[in-house]
Amino acid sequence: MEVEEPPLPQDNWHDLEHELFLSTFKRFPVTLVRGQGTQVWDDQGKQYLDLVGGWAVDSLGHCPPVVVDALERQAKTLIHTSNQFYTIPQIELAQLLVQNSCLDKVFICNSGAEANEGAVKLARRYGKLRLDGAYEIITTRDSFHGRTLAMTAATGQQSFHDPYTPLPGGFVNVEFNHVEAIQEATTARTCGVMLEPIQGEGGVNLPEDDYLERVRSWCRQKGILFILDEIQTGIGRTGTLFAYEQFKVEPDIMTLAKGLASGVPIGAFLAKEHVSVFSPGDHGSTFGGNPLVCAAACATLKYIVDHDVPGRVKRVGDYFLARLESLRQHFDSIAKVRGRGLLIALQFDSDIAQEIAMACLERGLLVNKVKPGTLRFMPPLIITETDVDKAIGILEDALREKTRR
Ligand SMILES: Cc1ncc(COP(=O)(O)O)c(C=O)c1O
């Protein structure tokens, strides 16, 4: 007979995590157990307004009914087969991605880092076949491209490099928003430039008006690939389905992940026809693009496109930015407000972001400290003006307690 384990005491989860997990995450001291829309609840029943959105993943909010229904239907039909066979949700997702972007071909994988790895492999393959073996990729300082060894090298932040040297070669990091730095770093070895249209983990750093256009044109002039990492900025986050639409450029390769499947792990890279040089066996994945994940992604993407979620992101994002800007007028400790759509940062004049984030947590608001002096907001894309008002009220209260006006 099976004996039921006694339930664990409610305050035991954090101790157990410390005992069992490799210590990589600095977690907030709450255990989340449930989510609905823009709200989450912890194991003590406390409710929070979520402006972190699973790190820009929960695009349609927590447990969105269209995605839950799609997952339920697909889970009862076919969860997984190998990529040795055709499966329908995968093809439907590729169709949706191609119809709604400027790109022609798709590969589906499991995470952002893996999408970037695939993009770099495709660029190197292109380099071997079309650019006399060129293999180097230029990336920018303060970028973030993922946690695999190669993406650690691609990421332009020394603090990510130091613990893991020597890193794989083939990446050159240059200053962001500086076209000449890219031009100077371009050699016969260069096969591409990889950029985030807006740097997310680097602190929500916006490109200067013509930066992306000028880099695009440099890449065209040199015959090298212009690769956009839209893992954080894509799928409506910045007020258009993809951020490149706002900067008058089209990438040769684009990577996606995060918001694409409402929290079911996914990554993807897309390429223009002329760059699609892979042959069977050049790349692959066991789980990538399985029916369950693709059903979630199709439901997410269809909803975002059919309901003009990017238009709504622009409207609510502008409202959020304006409310933060007026908060800045009242608090000397706020140095800058910046962002696009619902990818927004609040920069302080000192390293108080963690303290403010904790004060918000106590008051039922989840925010992200992206840098010691900077908070980042990347809420579900369905957030309302009323949610924004509530968040501003809590932030104001936290700032009043922790800083001077
Ligand atoms: C721009 C960008 N690229 C790549 C990644 C890595 O994605 P993942 O954590 O899914 O591997 C991230 C994650 O934050 C990101 O923001």
The ligand as a Gaussian input file, in Angstrom:
#p B3LYP/6-31G(d) Opt

LIG

0 1
 C       18.386000      39.336000     -25.624000
 C       18.511000      37.977000     -25.007000
 N       19.137000      37.009000     -25.676000
 C       19.270000      35.770000     -25.171000
 C       18.766000      35.457000     -23.926000
 C       18.928000      34.078000     -23.387000
 O       17.695000      33.418000     -23.360000
 P       17.508000      32.080000     -22.495000
 O       17.617000      32.476000     -21.065000
 O       16.121000      31.602000     -22.882000
 O       18.553000      31.135000     -22.923000
 C       18.126000      36.450000     -23.178000
 C       17.631000      36.165000     -21.830000
 O       17.421000      37.020000     -21.011000
 C       17.983000      37.736000     -23.725000
 O       17.391000      38.729000     -23.057000

